[in-house]
Amino acid sequence: MTPAQASVGIHCTGDASCGTFWYNSGQNGSRTSFTGTGGINGSIKDLAGYKFLDSGAGQGTPVKNGAASFYNGSGAPTTIFYNSGWNGPCDTVAAYTVANQLVNTYNDNASFAFGASGSNCYKFN
């Protein structure tokens, strides 16, 4: 699996998978974007070690168990999981959709998968 690249801002182009986590609800505060190739490539099995990079509330704090909102800039669903290893309660965000406030993974997000739609997830459409 190709590791995702963490960066500041939204960098969604072509068919690349792209998702942005925000520290606060409503796409506010510090943010970090993850980009990878299509499908599940670029997904993160454990968000430990990644930090919010952009200026604003939460800058420098861990993304793991710290995100309140998410933008899915890829052309396929992206699922955020409560546990590492793509397990536990989840939120699935449809392609090109904003989750202004995560439900099952609000400040309890440990992994995410591009191109995945969880079976018992809260669905953002």
ChimeraX commands (.cxc) that place a marker at each C-alpha (Angstrom):
marker #1 position 0.00,0.00,0.00 radius 0.5
marker #1 position 1.36,3.39,-0.94 radius 0.5
marker #1 position 1.53,5.68,2.10 radius 0.5
marker #1 position -0.48,8.87,1.99 radius 0.5
marker #1 position 1.29,12.19,1.99 radius 0.5
marker #1 position 0.29,14.70,4.67 radius 0.5
marker #1 position 0.25,18.36,3.66 radius 0.5
marker #1 position -1.34,21.71,4.40 radius 0.5
marker #1 position -4.46,22.74,2.53 radius 0.5
marker #1 position -6.64,20.95,0.04 radius 0.5
marker #1 position -4.68,19.46,-2.86 radius 0.5
marker #1 position -7.24,17.50,-4.85 radius 0.5
marker #1 position -6.43,17.06,-8.52 radius 0.5
marker #1 position -7.12,14.44,-11.16 radius 0.5
marker #1 position -7.95,10.97,-9.90 radius 0.5
marker #1 position -5.82,11.19,-6.76 radius 0.5
marker #1 position -7.47,10.36,-3.46 radius 0.5
marker #1 position -7.56,13.37,-1.21 radius 0.5
marker #1 position -9.04,14.07,2.21 radius 0.5
marker #1 position -8.65,16.90,4.70 radius 0.5
marker #1 position -9.14,16.70,8.46 radius 0.5
marker #1 position -9.88,19.83,10.52 radius 0.5
marker #1 position -9.28,20.28,14.22 radius 0.5
marker #1 position -12.65,21.99,14.74 radius 0.5
marker #1 position -16.18,21.45,13.45 radius 0.5
marker #1 position -17.30,23.37,10.38 radius 0.5
marker #1 position -13.91,23.12,8.67 radius 0.5
marker #1 position -12.28,25.47,11.16 radius 0.5
marker #1 position -8.96,25.54,12.93 radius 0.5
marker #1 position -5.79,23.83,11.77 radius 0.5
marker #1 position -6.04,21.28,8.96 radius 0.5
marker #1 position -4.01,18.55,7.32 radius 0.5
marker #1 position -4.66,16.99,3.93 radius 0.5
marker #1 position -3.78,13.46,2.90 radius 0.5
marker #1 position -3.29,12.54,-0.72 radius 0.5
marker #1 position -2.64,9.20,-2.37 radius 0.5
marker #1 position -3.46,7.30,-5.50 radius 0.5
marker #1 position -6.96,5.99,-6.27 radius 0.5
marker #1 position -8.70,3.16,-4.44 radius 0.5
marker #1 position -7.54,2.22,-0.95 radius 0.5
marker #1 position -3.92,3.14,-1.78 radius 0.5
marker #1 position -2.78,5.99,0.38 radius 0.5
marker #1 position -5.13,5.07,3.22 radius 0.5
marker #1 position -3.75,5.36,6.75 radius 0.5
marker #1 position -3.97,2.35,9.07 radius 0.5
marker #1 position -2.92,4.39,12.12 radius 0.5
marker #1 position -2.97,8.19,12.28 radius 0.5
marker #1 position -0.43,8.24,15.14 radius 0.5
marker #1 position 2.47,10.49,14.24 radius 0.5
marker #1 position 0.48,12.83,11.99 radius 0.5
marker #1 position -0.19,16.37,13.22 radius 0.5
marker #1 position -2.37,19.28,12.20 radius 0.5
marker #1 position -0.05,21.39,10.03 radius 0.5
marker #1 position -1.92,24.57,9.09 radius 0.5
marker #1 position -2.12,27.65,11.29 radius 0.5
marker #1 position -5.09,27.99,13.62 radius 0.5
marker #1 position -6.51,26.25,16.66 radius 0.5
marker #1 position -4.97,22.80,17.07 radius 0.5
marker #1 position -1.81,23.43,15.03 radius 0.5
marker #1 position 0.84,20.89,16.01 radius 0.5
marker #1 position -1.57,18.58,17.85 radius 0.5
marker #1 position -2.12,14.97,16.74 radius 0.5
marker #1 position -4.67,14.22,14.02 radius 0.5
marker #1 position -5.37,10.87,15.72 radius 0.5
marker #1 position -8.32,11.36,18.07 radius 0.5
marker #1 position -8.31,15.09,17.34 radius 0.5
marker #1 position -10.37,15.72,14.19 radius 0.5
marker #1 position -13.85,17.20,14.25 radius 0.5
marker #1 position -14.59,17.68,10.53 radius 0.5
marker #1 position -13.49,16.23,7.19 radius 0.5
marker #1 position -13.65,16.99,3.47 radius 0.5
marker #1 position -13.51,14.11,0.99 radius 0.5
marker #1 position -11.99,15.52,-2.18 radius 0.5
marker #1 position -11.71,12.18,-3.93 radius 0.5
marker #1 position -14.08,10.66,-6.46 radius 0.5
marker #1 position -14.99,7.74,-4.19 radius 0.5
marker #1 position -16.26,7.36,-0.62 radius 0.5
marker #1 position -13.76,7.70,2.21 radius 0.5
marker #1 position -14.34,6.05,5.58 radius 0.5
marker #1 position -12.92,7.29,8.88 radius 0.5
marker #1 position -12.64,4.70,11.66 radius 0.5
marker #1 position -12.70,4.96,15.44 radius 0.5
marker #1 position -9.90,2.38,15.82 radius 0.5
marker #1 position -6.57,1.86,14.13 radius 0.5
marker #1 position -6.49,-0.84,11.49 radius 0.5
marker #1 position -9.76,0.29,9.86 radius 0.5
marker #1 position -12.01,-1.10,12.62 radius 0.5
marker #1 position -14.78,0.01,14.93 radius 0.5
marker #1 position -17.47,2.65,14.57 radius 0.5
marker #1 position -17.05,4.77,11.46 radius 0.5
marker #1 position -18.17,7.69,9.33 radius 0.5
marker #1 position -18.34,7.31,5.54 radius 0.5
marker #1 position -18.07,10.54,3.56 radius 0.5
marker #1 position -19.31,10.47,-0.04 radius 0.5
marker #1 position -17.15,11.78,-2.88 radius 0.5
marker #1 position -16.63,15.56,-2.87 radius 0.5
marker #1 position -18.61,15.92,0.35 radius 0.5
marker #1 position -18.01,17.81,3.61 radius 0.5
marker #1 position -18.66,16.32,7.03 radius 0.5
marker #1 position -18.98,19.53,9.06 radius 0.5
marker #1 position -19.07,17.52,12.28 radius 0.5
marker #1 position -18.08,13.86,12.37 radius 0.5
marker #1 position -20.57,11.66,14.21 radius 0.5
marker #1 position -19.09,8.29,15.17 radius 0.5
marker #1 position -15.47,9.45,15.02 radius 0.5
marker #1 position -15.68,13.01,16.37 radius 0.5
marker #1 position -12.35,13.48,18.18 radius 0.5
marker #1 position -12.04,9.67,18.16 radius 0.5
marker #1 position -10.55,9.02,14.72 radius 0.5
marker #1 position -7.64,6.59,14.40 radius 0.5
marker #1 position -7.54,5.48,10.73 radius 0.5
marker #1 position -9.16,6.13,7.37 radius 0.5
marker #1 position -9.55,4.40,4.03 radius 0.5
marker #1 position -9.91,5.99,0.61 radius 0.5
marker #1 position -12.34,4.17,-1.69 radius 0.5
marker #1 position -14.06,2.39,1.19 radius 0.5
marker #1 position -17.66,2.52,2.37 radius 0.5
marker #1 position -18.13,1.00,5.81 radius 0.5
marker #1 position -21.17,-1.19,6.44 radius 0.5
marker #1 position -22.37,0.22,9.77 radius 0.5
marker #1 position -21.12,3.79,9.41 radius 0.5
marker #1 position -22.83,7.12,9.68 radius 0.5
marker #1 position -23.19,8.24,6.04 radius 0.5
marker #1 position -22.45,11.77,4.88 radius 0.5
marker #1 position -23.94,12.27,1.38 radius 0.5
marker link #1:1,2 radius 0.2
marker link #1:2,3 radius 0.2
marker link #1:3,4 radius 0.2
marker link #1:4,5 radius 0.2
marker link #1:5,6 radius 0.2
marker link #1:6,7 radius 0.2
marker link #1:7,8 radius 0.2
marker link #1:8,9 radius 0.2
marker link #1:9,10 radius 0.2
marker link #1:10,11 radius 0.2
marker link #1:11,12 radius 0.2
marker link #1:12,13 radius 0.2
marker link #1:13,14 radius 0.2
marker link #1:14,15 radius 0.2
marker link #1:15,16 radius 0.2
marker link #1:16,17 radius 0.2
marker link #1:17,18 radius 0.2
marker link #1:18,19 radius 0.2
marker link #1:19,20 radius 0.2
marker link #1:20,21 radius 0.2
marker link #1:21,22 radius 0.2
marker link #1:22,23 radius 0.2
marker link #1:23,24 radius 0.2
marker link #1:24,25 radius 0.2
marker link #1:25,26 radius 0.2
marker link #1:26,27 radius 0.2
marker link #1:27,28 radius 0.2
marker link #1:28,29 radius 0.2
marker link #1:29,30 radius 0.2
marker link #1:30,31 radius 0.2
marker link #1:31,32 radius 0.2
marker link #1:32,33 radius 0.2
marker link #1:33,34 radius 0.2
marker link #1:34,35 radius 0.2
marker link #1:35,36 radius 0.2
marker link #1:36,37 radius 0.2
marker link #1:37,38 radius 0.2
marker link #1:38,39 radius 0.2
marker link #1:39,40 radius 0.2
marker link #1:40,41 radius 0.2
marker link #1:41,42 radius 0.2
marker link #1:42,43 radius 0.2
marker link #1:43,44 radius 0.2
marker link #1:44,45 radius 0.2
marker link #1:45,46 radius 0.2
marker link #1:46,47 radius 0.2
marker link #1:47,48 radius 0.2
marker link #1:48,49 radius 0.2
marker link #1:49,50 radius 0.2
marker link #1:50,51 radius 0.2
marker link #1:51,52 radius 0.2
marker link #1:52,53 radius 0.2
marker link #1:53,54 radius 0.2
marker link #1:54,55 radius 0.2
marker link #1:55,56 radius 0.2
marker link #1:56,57 radius 0.2
marker link #1:57,58 radius 0.2
marker link #1:58,59 radius 0.2
marker link #1:59,60 radius 0.2
marker link #1:60,61 radius 0.2
marker link #1:61,62 radius 0.2
marker link #1:62,63 radius 0.2
marker link #1:63,64 radius 0.2
marker link #1:64,65 radius 0.2
marker link #1:65,66 radius 0.2
marker link #1:66,67 radius 0.2
marker link #1:67,68 radius 0.2
marker link #1:68,69 radius 0.2
marker link #1:69,70 radius 0.2
marker link #1:70,71 radius 0.2
marker link #1:71,72 radius 0.2
marker link #1:72,73 radius 0.2
marker link #1:73,74 radius 0.2
marker link #1:74,75 radius 0.2
marker link #1:75,76 radius 0.2
marker link #1:76,77 radius 0.2
marker link #1:77,78 radius 0.2
marker link #1:78,79 radius 0.2
marker link #1:79,80 radius 0.2
marker link #1:80,81 radius 0.2
marker link #1:81,82 radius 0.2
marker link #1:82,83 radius 0.2
marker link #1:83,84 radius 0.2
marker link #1:84,85 radius 0.2
marker link #1:85,86 radius 0.2
marker link #1:86,87 radius 0.2
marker link #1:87,88 radius 0.2
marker link #1:88,89 radius 0.2
marker link #1:89,90 radius 0.2
marker link #1:90,91 radius 0.2
marker link #1:91,92 radius 0.2
marker link #1:92,93 radius 0.2
marker link #1:93,94 radius 0.2
marker link #1:94,95 radius 0.2
marker link #1:95,96 radius 0.2
marker link #1:96,97 radius 0.2
marker link #1:97,98 radius 0.2
marker link #1:98,99 radius 0.2
marker link #1:99,100 radius 0.2
marker link #1:100,101 radius 0.2
marker link #1:101,102 radius 0.2
marker link #1:102,103 radius 0.2
marker link #1:103,104 radius 0.2
marker link #1:104,105 radius 0.2
marker link #1:105,106 radius 0.2
marker link #1:106,107 radius 0.2
marker link #1:107,108 radius 0.2
marker link #1:108,109 radius 0.2
marker link #1:109,110 radius 0.2
marker link #1:110,111 radius 0.2
marker link #1:111,112 radius 0.2
marker link #1:112,113 radius 0.2
marker link #1:113,114 radius 0.2
marker link #1:114,115 radius 0.2
marker link #1:115,116 radius 0.2
marker link #1:116,117 radius 0.2
marker link #1:117,118 radius 0.2
marker link #1:118,119 radius 0.2
marker link #1:119,120 radius 0.2
marker link #1:120,121 radius 0.2
marker link #1:121,122 radius 0.2
marker link #1:122,123 radius 0.2
marker link #1:123,124 radius 0.2
marker link #1:124,125 radius 0.2
view
